[in-house]
Amino acid sequence: MRLSGVPNLRACQASCAAGAEVEGQNAFPSAEVDLLGAVDFLFSRGMDHHTLMTGSSVLNRLANKVVRQLSGLGKLPDRPAAELPAVGVRSVDVCVIGGGPAGLAAATATARAGRSTILVDDQLRPGGSLRTDPRTGRRAAEGRWADAVTAGVEVLARSTAIGYFPEDDGVLAVSSPDRLYRIHAASWIWATGGYPVNLPFPDNDRPGVLAARAVGRLLVDHGILGGDKVCIIEVPEVAGDAAALAAALREAGAEVARIALGSATGTRGRSWITALDTLHGKVDCDLIAVAGIPAPASEGPRQQGCKVVLDPTAGGFRVVVDEHGRTSAIGVWACGDVTGYVGPAGAAEHGARVGMNVAMATMAVDW
Protein backbone atom coordinates (compact mmCIF):
# COMPACT_ATOMS: atom_id res chain seq x y z
CA MET A 1 0.00 0.00 0.00
CA ARG A 2 0.89 3.68 -0.27
CA LEU A 3 0.31 5.26 3.13
CA SER A 4 0.33 9.05 3.48
CA GLY A 5 2.57 9.40 0.43
CA VAL A 6 5.05 6.64 1.36
CA PRO A 7 5.02 3.65 -1.03
CA ASN A 8 5.56 -0.08 -0.61
CA LEU A 9 4.31 -0.44 2.97
CA ARG A 10 2.53 -3.52 4.30
CA ALA A 11 -0.93 -2.45 5.42
CA CYS A 12 -1.10 -5.27 7.96
CA GLN A 13 2.06 -3.95 9.63
CA ALA A 14 1.10 -0.26 9.80
CA SER A 15 -0.66 1.31 12.76
CA CYS A 16 -3.96 3.09 12.15
CA ALA A 17 -3.64 6.86 12.45
CA ALA A 18 -6.17 9.66 12.18
CA GLY A 19 -6.00 11.37 8.79
CA ALA A 20 -3.87 8.70 7.13
CA GLU A 21 -4.22 8.51 3.35
CA VAL A 22 -4.35 4.91 2.14
CA GLU A 23 -3.96 4.04 -1.54
CA GLY A 24 -3.55 0.80 -3.43
CA GLN A 25 -0.67 0.20 -5.82
CA ASN A 26 -0.33 -1.37 -9.27
CA ALA A 27 -4.03 -1.46 -10.10
CA PHE A 28 -5.75 0.41 -12.91
CA PRO A 29 -7.96 2.32 -12.58
CA SER A 30 -8.53 1.09 -8.99
CA ALA A 31 -8.04 -1.95 -6.79
CA GLU A 32 -11.80 -2.60 -6.88
CA VAL A 33 -11.96 -2.56 -10.69
CA ASP A 34 -8.53 -3.60 -11.91
CA LEU A 35 -8.27 -3.96 -15.66
CA LEU A 36 -4.78 -5.38 -15.23
CA GLY A 37 -6.50 -8.43 -13.74
CA ALA A 38 -7.20 -9.49 -17.33
CA VAL A 39 -3.74 -11.08 -17.23
CA ASP A 40 -5.23 -13.87 -15.12
CA PHE A 41 -7.63 -14.76 -17.92
CA LEU A 42 -5.17 -14.31 -20.80
CA PHE A 43 -2.54 -16.46 -19.10
CA SER A 44 -4.70 -18.83 -17.05
CA ARG A 45 -1.89 -21.40 -16.79
CA GLY A 46 0.70 -18.85 -15.73
CA MET A 47 3.03 -16.45 -17.52
CA ASP A 48 6.79 -16.80 -17.82
CA HIS A 49 8.04 -13.32 -18.69
CA HIS A 50 11.51 -14.73 -19.38
CA THR A 51 10.19 -16.33 -22.57
CA LEU A 52 7.50 -13.76 -23.41
CA MET A 53 7.91 -12.37 -26.95
CA THR A 54 11.50 -13.56 -27.23
CA GLY A 55 11.19 -14.03 -31.00
CA SER A 56 11.67 -10.29 -31.56
CA SER A 57 14.20 -8.21 -29.63
CA VAL A 58 12.03 -5.10 -30.05
CA LEU A 59 8.87 -6.80 -28.77
CA ASN A 60 10.85 -8.46 -25.99
CA ARG A 61 12.12 -5.09 -24.73
CA LEU A 62 8.56 -3.78 -24.84
CA ALA A 63 7.25 -6.83 -22.96
CA ASN A 64 9.93 -6.47 -20.27
CA LYS A 65 9.06 -2.81 -19.82
CA VAL A 66 5.39 -3.69 -19.29
CA VAL A 67 6.28 -6.48 -16.87
CA ARG A 68 8.44 -4.12 -14.83
CA GLN A 69 5.53 -1.69 -14.58
CA LEU A 70 3.39 -4.48 -13.13
CA SER A 71 6.01 -5.90 -10.77
CA GLY A 72 4.86 -4.24 -7.56
CA LEU A 73 7.02 -1.12 -7.45
CA GLY A 74 5.38 2.03 -6.12
CA LYS A 75 6.08 5.66 -6.88
CA LEU A 76 8.62 7.62 -4.89
CA PRO A 77 7.37 9.53 -1.80
CA ASP A 78 5.61 12.80 -2.53
CA ARG A 79 8.22 14.85 -0.69
CA PRO A 80 11.57 14.27 1.02
CA ALA A 81 11.81 14.24 4.79
CA ALA A 82 12.19 17.70 6.28
CA GLU A 83 14.99 16.45 8.53
CA LEU A 84 16.69 13.18 9.34
CA PRO A 85 16.62 12.05 12.98
CA ALA A 86 19.85 11.34 14.79
CA VAL A 87 21.01 7.74 14.75
CA GLY A 88 20.23 6.00 18.04
CA VAL A 89 23.16 4.23 19.68
CA ARG A 90 22.71 1.48 22.25
CA SER A 91 25.43 -0.44 24.10
CA VAL A 92 24.01 -3.27 26.19
CA ASP A 93 24.95 -6.53 27.83
CA VAL A 94 22.44 -8.56 25.79
CA CYS A 95 20.63 -7.96 22.51
CA VAL A 96 17.78 -10.31 21.67
CA ILE A 97 16.58 -10.40 18.07
CA GLY A 98 13.01 -11.65 17.81
CA GLY A 99 10.05 -10.96 20.08
CA GLY A 100 8.18 -14.26 19.92
CA PRO A 101 7.82 -16.70 22.82
CA ALA A 102 11.53 -17.61 22.82
CA GLY A 103 12.81 -14.05 22.53
CA LEU A 104 10.49 -12.62 25.18
CA ALA A 105 11.40 -15.41 27.61
CA ALA A 106 15.13 -15.03 26.98
CA ALA A 107 15.08 -11.24 27.32
CA THR A 108 13.02 -11.40 30.51
CA ALA A 109 15.46 -13.89 32.03
CA THR A 110 18.56 -11.82 31.28
CA ALA A 111 16.95 -8.59 32.47
CA ARG A 112 15.78 -10.16 35.72
CA ALA A 113 19.35 -11.32 36.27
CA GLY A 114 20.52 -7.71 36.10
CA ARG A 115 21.82 -7.69 32.55
CA SER A 116 20.97 -4.60 30.45
CA THR A 117 18.85 -6.02 27.64
CA ILE A 118 17.34 -4.72 24.42
CA LEU A 119 14.87 -6.69 22.30
CA VAL A 120 14.30 -6.08 18.59
CA ASP A 121 11.03 -7.21 16.98
CA ASP A 122 9.69 -6.40 13.52
CA GLN A 123 5.99 -6.94 14.25
CA LEU A 124 3.44 -4.32 15.28
CA ARG A 125 3.32 -5.85 18.74
CA PRO A 126 5.66 -8.52 20.12
CA GLY A 127 4.37 -12.03 20.67
CA GLY A 128 5.17 -13.84 17.43
CA SER A 129 3.61 -17.30 17.21
CA LEU A 130 1.82 -16.74 20.52
CA ARG A 131 -0.58 -14.55 18.57
CA THR A 132 -1.33 -17.32 16.05
CA ASP A 133 -1.96 -20.22 18.42
CA PRO A 134 -5.39 -20.70 20.06
CA ARG A 135 -3.66 -22.33 23.04
CA THR A 136 -1.98 -19.03 23.91
CA GLY A 137 -3.32 -16.03 22.01
CA ARG A 138 -3.27 -12.28 22.45
CA ARG A 139 -3.60 -12.32 26.24
CA ALA A 140 -0.51 -14.49 26.67
CA ALA A 141 1.46 -12.37 24.18
CA GLU A 142 0.53 -9.10 25.88
CA GLY A 143 1.28 -10.57 29.30
CA ARG A 144 4.75 -11.82 28.40
CA TRP A 145 5.55 -8.52 26.69
CA ALA A 146 4.51 -6.68 29.85
CA ASP A 147 6.64 -9.05 31.95
CA ALA A 148 9.68 -8.26 29.79
CA VAL A 149 9.17 -4.50 30.11
CA THR A 150 8.64 -4.80 33.87
CA ALA A 151 11.89 -6.77 34.13
CA GLY A 152 13.70 -3.85 32.47
CA VAL A 153 13.89 -4.91 28.82
CA GLU A 154 13.98 -2.08 26.27
CA VAL A 155 11.70 -3.23 23.46
CA LEU A 156 12.09 -1.88 19.92
CA ALA A 157 8.83 -2.90 18.25
CA ARG A 158 8.16 -2.47 14.52
CA SER A 159 11.94 -2.58 14.13
CA THR A 160 13.86 -4.71 11.66
CA ALA A 161 17.41 -5.97 12.16
CA ILE A 162 18.72 -5.18 8.69
CA GLY A 163 22.32 -6.32 9.05
CA TYR A 164 25.23 -7.20 11.30
CA PHE A 165 28.51 -5.51 10.45
CA PRO A 166 31.59 -7.13 12.03
CA GLU A 167 33.91 -4.65 10.31
CA ASP A 168 32.13 -1.80 12.15
CA ASP A 169 33.11 -2.96 15.62
CA GLY A 170 30.36 -5.58 15.57
CA VAL A 171 27.28 -3.39 15.20
CA LEU A 172 23.73 -4.49 14.48
CA ALA A 173 21.85 -1.99 12.33
CA VAL A 174 18.15 -1.76 13.18
CA SER A 175 15.55 0.16 11.19
CA SER A 176 12.74 1.60 13.34
CA PRO A 177 9.80 3.78 12.28
CA ASP A 178 11.45 6.93 13.61
CA ARG A 179 15.20 6.34 13.18
CA LEU A 180 18.09 3.96 12.57
CA TYR A 181 19.73 2.31 15.59
CA ARG A 182 23.28 1.05 15.99
CA ILE A 183 23.40 -1.64 18.66
CA HIS A 184 26.50 -3.00 20.35
CA ALA A 185 26.17 -5.95 22.72
CA ALA A 186 28.41 -8.22 24.74
CA SER A 187 26.09 -11.16 23.99
CA TRP A 188 23.60 -11.78 21.21
CA ILE A 189 20.56 -14.06 21.29
CA TRP A 190 18.86 -14.95 18.01
CA ALA A 191 15.22 -15.87 18.53
CA THR A 192 13.88 -15.12 15.05
CA GLY A 193 11.60 -18.17 14.91
CA GLY A 194 10.48 -19.60 11.59
CA TYR A 195 8.67 -18.65 8.40
CA PRO A 196 5.34 -20.26 7.47
CA VAL A 197 5.82 -22.31 4.31
CA ASN A 198 3.57 -23.65 1.59
CA LEU A 199 3.28 -27.38 0.93
CA PRO A 200 3.72 -29.14 -2.43
CA PHE A 201 0.29 -29.99 -3.86
CA PRO A 202 -1.19 -29.10 -7.28
CA ASP A 203 -2.47 -25.53 -7.74
CA ASN A 204 -1.33 -24.50 -4.27
CA ASP A 205 -1.01 -20.85 -5.32
CA ARG A 206 -4.67 -19.99 -5.85
CA PRO A 207 -6.19 -17.08 -3.91
CA GLY A 208 -7.63 -18.49 -0.70
CA VAL A 209 -4.65 -20.75 0.12
CA LEU A 210 -3.18 -19.27 3.30
CA ALA A 211 -0.66 -20.34 5.90
CA ALA A 212 -2.30 -21.93 8.92
CA ARG A 213 -0.48 -19.39 11.06
CA ALA A 214 -2.11 -16.57 9.11
CA VAL A 215 -5.54 -18.13 9.61
CA GLY A 216 -4.71 -18.52 13.30
CA ARG A 217 -3.56 -14.91 13.63
CA LEU A 218 -6.75 -13.63 12.01
CA LEU A 219 -8.84 -15.62 14.47
CA VAL A 220 -6.78 -15.44 17.66
CA ASP A 221 -5.31 -11.95 17.47
CA HIS A 222 -8.00 -10.11 15.50
CA GLY A 223 -11.20 -12.09 16.04
CA ILE A 224 -11.70 -12.64 12.29
CA LEU A 225 -12.98 -15.97 10.96
CA GLY A 226 -11.23 -16.39 7.62
CA GLY A 227 -13.79 -18.75 6.08
CA ASP A 228 -16.99 -20.67 6.69
CA LYS A 229 -15.66 -23.95 5.27
CA VAL A 230 -11.98 -24.46 5.98
CA CYS A 231 -9.69 -27.26 4.82
CA ILE A 232 -6.47 -27.68 6.78
CA ILE A 233 -3.73 -29.44 4.79
CA GLU A 234 -1.13 -30.70 7.25
CA VAL A 235 1.98 -32.78 7.78
CA PRO A 236 2.35 -35.13 10.79
CA GLU A 237 5.02 -33.00 12.49
CA VAL A 238 2.51 -30.21 13.19
CA ALA A 239 -0.57 -32.35 13.85
CA GLY A 240 -0.96 -30.88 17.34
CA ASP A 241 -0.97 -27.33 16.00
CA ALA A 242 -3.46 -28.27 13.27
CA ALA A 243 -5.76 -29.91 15.82
CA ALA A 244 -5.72 -26.81 18.05
CA LEU A 245 -6.51 -24.54 15.10
CA ALA A 246 -9.28 -26.83 13.87
CA ALA A 247 -10.92 -26.86 17.30
CA ALA A 248 -10.80 -23.06 17.55
CA LEU A 249 -12.24 -22.63 14.04
CA ARG A 250 -15.09 -25.02 14.82
CA GLU A 251 -15.82 -23.18 18.05
CA ALA A 252 -16.00 -19.95 16.03
CA GLY A 253 -18.62 -21.50 13.73
CA ALA A 254 -16.65 -22.86 10.77
CA GLU A 255 -16.88 -26.28 9.19
CA VAL A 256 -13.39 -27.80 9.23
CA ALA A 257 -11.82 -30.72 7.40
CA ARG A 258 -8.28 -31.89 8.13
CA ILE A 259 -6.50 -33.34 5.11
CA ALA A 260 -3.11 -35.07 5.08
CA LEU A 261 -0.69 -33.60 2.54
CA GLY A 262 -0.45 -36.85 0.60
CA SER A 263 -4.23 -36.88 0.05
CA ALA A 264 -4.47 -33.43 -1.60
CA THR A 265 -4.57 -33.68 -5.40
CA GLY A 266 -5.53 -30.17 -6.46
CA THR A 267 -7.60 -27.06 -5.83
CA ARG A 268 -10.56 -25.50 -7.63
CA GLY A 269 -11.59 -21.89 -8.14
CA ARG A 270 -10.55 -18.94 -10.26
CA SER A 271 -10.78 -15.71 -8.29
CA TRP A 272 -10.98 -17.63 -4.98
CA ILE A 273 -10.83 -21.19 -3.65
CA THR A 274 -14.08 -23.16 -4.03
CA ALA A 275 -12.98 -26.74 -3.36
CA LEU A 276 -10.10 -29.08 -2.64
CA ASP A 277 -9.69 -32.31 -4.62
CA THR A 278 -8.44 -35.28 -2.61
CA LEU A 279 -7.82 -38.97 -3.18
CA HIS A 280 -11.19 -39.56 -1.54
CA GLY A 281 -13.19 -36.99 -3.51
CA LYS A 282 -13.96 -33.29 -3.63
CA VAL A 283 -14.21 -31.23 -0.43
CA ASP A 284 -16.05 -27.92 -0.77
CA CYS A 285 -14.28 -25.05 1.01
CA ASP A 286 -13.76 -21.30 0.86
CA LEU A 287 -10.36 -21.32 2.61
CA ILE A 288 -7.37 -23.66 2.70
CA ALA A 289 -5.01 -23.41 5.67
CA VAL A 290 -1.58 -24.91 5.02
CA ALA A 291 0.08 -26.33 8.14
CA GLY A 292 3.71 -27.10 7.33
CA ILE A 293 6.86 -27.09 9.43
CA PRO A 294 8.04 -23.45 9.72
CA ALA A 295 11.41 -22.81 8.09
CA PRO A 296 13.98 -21.46 10.60
CA ALA A 297 14.74 -17.76 10.00
CA SER A 298 18.50 -18.28 10.15
CA GLU A 299 19.76 -15.47 7.87
CA GLY A 300 20.78 -13.18 10.74
CA PRO A 301 22.77 -15.78 12.68
CA ARG A 302 24.57 -16.73 9.47
CA GLN A 303 25.79 -13.12 9.17
CA GLN A 304 27.46 -13.55 12.55
CA GLY A 305 29.14 -16.75 11.44
CA CYS A 306 26.84 -19.22 13.20
CA LYS A 307 26.87 -22.73 11.80
CA VAL A 308 23.62 -23.92 10.23
CA VAL A 309 22.68 -27.35 8.90
CA LEU A 310 19.93 -28.49 6.57
CA ASP A 311 17.48 -30.51 8.66
CA PRO A 312 14.16 -31.22 6.88
CA THR A 313 12.61 -32.61 10.06
CA ALA A 314 13.27 -29.24 11.74
CA GLY A 315 11.92 -27.18 8.84
CA GLY A 316 15.07 -26.28 6.92
CA PHE A 317 18.39 -24.62 7.73
CA ARG A 318 18.45 -24.54 11.52
CA VAL A 319 21.07 -22.89 13.70
CA VAL A 320 23.30 -25.40 15.47
CA VAL A 321 23.49 -24.89 19.25
CA ASP A 322 24.84 -26.89 22.16
CA GLU A 323 22.85 -27.91 25.22
CA HIS A 324 23.25 -24.40 26.65
CA GLY A 325 22.14 -22.55 23.51
CA ARG A 326 25.59 -21.48 22.36
CA THR A 327 26.22 -21.26 18.63
CA SER A 328 29.54 -21.76 16.87
CA ALA A 329 30.20 -17.97 17.03
CA ILE A 330 31.69 -16.53 20.21
CA GLY A 331 29.19 -14.55 22.24
CA VAL A 332 26.26 -15.58 20.06
CA TRP A 333 23.37 -17.74 21.27
CA ALA A 334 20.11 -18.94 19.74
CA CYS A 335 16.84 -20.32 21.02
CA GLY A 336 13.39 -21.38 19.89
CA ASP A 337 12.27 -22.32 16.39
CA VAL A 338 15.35 -20.86 14.70
CA THR A 339 17.19 -23.91 16.10
CA GLY A 340 14.47 -26.27 14.77
CA TYR A 341 10.72 -26.19 15.19
CA VAL A 342 9.49 -26.81 18.75
CA GLY A 343 6.26 -24.77 18.83
CA PRO A 344 5.26 -21.82 21.06
CA ALA A 345 5.40 -23.68 24.38
CA GLY A 346 8.71 -25.37 23.63
CA ALA A 347 10.17 -22.11 22.30
CA ALA A 348 9.27 -20.22 25.48
CA GLU A 349 10.82 -22.92 27.66
CA HIS A 350 13.98 -23.01 25.55
CA GLY A 351 14.23 -19.21 25.55
CA ALA A 352 13.99 -19.03 29.34
CA ARG A 353 16.77 -21.63 29.74
CA VAL A 354 19.06 -19.96 27.22
CA GLY A 355 18.42 -16.54 28.77
CA MET A 356 19.50 -17.82 32.17
CA ASN A 357 22.59 -19.44 30.63
CA VAL A 358 23.54 -16.15 28.95
CA ALA A 359 23.06 -14.25 32.22
CA MET A 360 25.24 -16.71 34.14
CA ALA A 361 27.91 -16.65 31.44
CA THR A 362 28.12 -12.85 31.47
CA MET A 363 28.20 -12.83 35.27
CA ALA A 364 31.15 -15.25 35.16
CA VAL A 365 32.98 -12.91 32.77
CA ASP A 366 32.33 -9.95 35.07
CA TRP A 367 33.67 -11.87 38.03
N, C-alpha and C positions, 0 to 999 in steps of 0.2 A: 504493500500500500504506500501511498504518498500521504504523509501526515504533516499538516501545517507547513507545506512547502518542502519537506525533506523526503527524498525518494527511498525506495527499496527497504522499507521497514516492515517487520512482521507485525500485523495487527494484533495477533494473539499475545505478543510480548510487549505491547505498549499500553501504558496506563491511560485510562480515560481522563480527559481534562476538559474543563469548560471552554467552549469556543474553539476547540480543535477542528481543523478542516481535514476531512478524510476523503481521499480520492483513490479510485482503482487505477491500475496500470495495465498497459498493453491490451486494451479492449477498445473496439471502435464500433459504434460511437459511444457505447457505455458498457459497463459490466453486465447490466440487465439484458441488453440487446446487443450482442457482440457478433458482428458480421464475420470477424476473423474465425469464429467457431465453425465456419464452413469447412475449414481444413479437416475437421473430424469426419465429415461426410465424404470429402474428395479423396482422403487417404484413410479409409476405414481400417485398413490392416497396418497402419503405421507409415511413417515417412522417414526415409533415410536421406537427410540433406547432403550427405557426403557424395551420393550418387545422383542427386537431382540435377537434371539438365547438364550432364557432363559431356554430352555429345558436341556441344558448342561452347567455346570458351567465353563468348560474349554473354550467352544465356546463363552460363554457370555463374559468372560474376554477378549478374542481375539476381539470380536465385539466392546466392549467398547474402547479398545485400538485404533482400526481403527477409530471409531467415534471421539475420542479425537484428532486424527491427522487431521481430516477434520473440526474441530470446529472453525477455524478462527484464531488460535494462530500463530504468526510469530516467527521467530528465534530471539535470543538475538542480540543486536547490535554487530557490528563487533569488536568494541574496546571501552573500557571505556573512559569516559571523561578525558581529560588531567588534568583539574582542575574544581572544583565546584565554581560557583560564590557566592559572599556573599549574604545572605538573605536581601532583601530590606524591610525596615521598614517605614511605613507611619502612621502618627497620624494626623487625620483630623477632621473637624467639622462634615462633612457628607460623607458617603460612599453610593454610588448608585450601586446596582447590577443589571445589565441589560442595554444594550445600544440600545433598540428599541425606538419607539416614546415616550413612557411614561418615560423611564429612561433618555433619552436625554433632554426632556422638564423639568423634575424634577431637574436634575443636573444643567442645565442652569439657572433655577430660583434661586437655592440656591447660586450658584457662583455669580450671578449678585447682590445678596443681601449681598455679602461680606463674605459668609461662605466658608472656604477652603473645596473643594469638589474633590473627586476622583470617577471615574466611571469605573466599571469592566465589560467587555463584552467579550464573548468567540468566537465571529465571526471574520472573517478576517477583516471586516470593520464594524463599528457600523451602525445601521439603522434598524435592525430587520425586522419586518413586512412591514416597509416602502419600503423595497427592493423587496417585493413580490406582491405589490398592484399596478396595473396600474394607479390608481388615485393619487399615490404619486411617487414612483419610485426612481431611483438612485439619481437624482438631488436633490430631497427633503431630502433624507438620508444624502448625502454629505453636503448639506447646513446646516442641523440641527447639524451635527457633528461639522462643522466649527464654528457655533454659540456657541456651548458648549466650544470649545477650546478658542475662543475669550473671552468668559466670565470668563475664568480662570480655567476651569475644567481640571484636569489631567486624561487623558483617558488611561486605560490599555486595549488595544485591544488584541485579540487572547489570552485572559487570562480567566482562569476558576476558579470560587470560589469553592474550593474543600471541604470546611468545616468551620463551626463556632465552636470555642472552648471556652465555657464560663469559664472552669476551668483554662484557660491560660489568665486570665485578659480580657476575651472577645475579642479574636483575630479572624479575618477572614483570613484564609490561601488561597492564590491565586497563582495558577500555571501559569506562563507566559513563553513564549518561551525561555527567557534568564535566568530566575531565579525564586525563590519562594519569594512571598511577604507576610509580616505579617502586616495586616491593623487594626488599632485601630480607632474607630470613636465615637463621642458623639451621633450621630444619624445615623440610617441606613434606607435606602429606598430600598425595594425590588420591582424591576420592571422587573421580569424575564419572563413576557409574558406567552405564552401557547405553548404546543406542538401540531403539526398537528396530527390528529388521523385518523385511517381507519374507515370505516363504515361497518356494518354487512350486507353483501350480499354474495351469494354463489360464491366461487372461487375468493375471493377478494385479493388473494395473488399471482396472476400470474404476471410475469414480464410485465411491461407496465402499472400497476396500481400505480399511484403516488399521493401524496398529492397535492391538488390544489395549496397550497403555493409553493411547489417545482416547479410546472409548471409555476407559476407566477414569481418565482425568475429567472428561466431560461430565460423567455421572457423579463422581466422588467430590471433585473440587468445585464444580460449577452447577451441579444439580440438573444437568441436561441429559435426557435420554436420547441417545443418538439414533435409535431406530425402534420400530415396533416389532419387527421380526429380525432377530440377529442370529447369524451363524458365526460361531467361533471355530476357526481352523487352528489346531494346536499340535504341538509336538509333546512327547511324553515328559520331557525334562521340565516343562512348565505347567504340568497338569493341575497342580495345586492352585496356581495363579488363575488358570482358566476356570477352575471350579468356583473360586471365590467371585470372579467377575460374573460368571453365569448366574450365580445365586443372587447377586445384587441387582442384575438386570431384570431377573424374574420378579424380584420384590418390587422393582420400580414399574412393573406392568408389561414388560416385553416378553414375547415368545422367544425362547433361546434353544438353539440346536448346537451341540458340540460335535465337531467333525475332525477326525484324525487326518493329518496332512496327506497320508497315502491314499485316502478315500476321495479327495477332491480332484475332480477331473476337468473343471472349467467353470466359468461364470457367465451369466447372461445379463443383458442390459446394454443400452447405448449411452444415454446421458446419465444413468445411475443404475446401480445394481438392482436386479429384479429376482435373481435366483442363483443358486449354486448347484452345479451338476456334480453328483457323486457316483461312486460305484454301485450305490444302492438306489439311485434315482434322483429326481430333481427335488431340491428343497427351496421353497419360496422364501425370500428374505429381502429386506431393504437396507441391510448393513452387514458387512463381513468384517469381523474382528480377527486379526492375525496375531496369534500368540506364539512367537518364536523366542529363542534364547537371545537376550540382548547382547549386542557385540560390544566388548569392552572399549571404552573411549580412552585408548592408550597413547594418543598422539603427543600429549603434553609430557608424560613421563619419558617417552622416547627422546624428546628434545634434551632432557637432562641426562641422557645416557643410560636409562634403565633398561635392563634386559626384558624382552618380551618373547613369548613363544606362541606358535599357532596351536590352539587347543580347541577343536570343534565342540567338544563336550562342554566347554566353558563359554562358548559364544564367539570365539575368534582369537585375536591376538591379545592375550592377557599379560599383565605385568607379573613378573616372577618376584615373589617375596619369600622370605624365610618365615619361621614360626612366630617371629616378633613383628613382622610387617616391613622389615627392611628390604629395600631393593638392592640391585647391584651397584647403584650410585651412592657415594658417601653422602650422608645427611639427608637422603631422600627415602621416604616411606610411601606405602600405598595400602589402601584398605577398601573393602566393599567389592562391588561388581567389577571394578576395573581390574581386579585380580582373578576374575572368573565369577560367573553369575551365582549368587547365593540368595537373592531376594531381599526385600526390605528388612525383615526381621534379622536375617543373618548378617546383612550389611551393617546394621546398627550395632550389633554385638561385636562384630569384627572391628568397627571403627572405634568403639569404646576401648577395646583391648589395645589396639595400636596407639591410640592417643595416650594411654597410660604408659606404654612402653617408650614413646617419644619423650614424655615428661620425665620419666626416670633416667633416660639416657642423657638428656640435657642437664639434669641435676647432677649426674655423675661428672659431667664435663666441668660444670661450675665448681664442684668440690675439688 
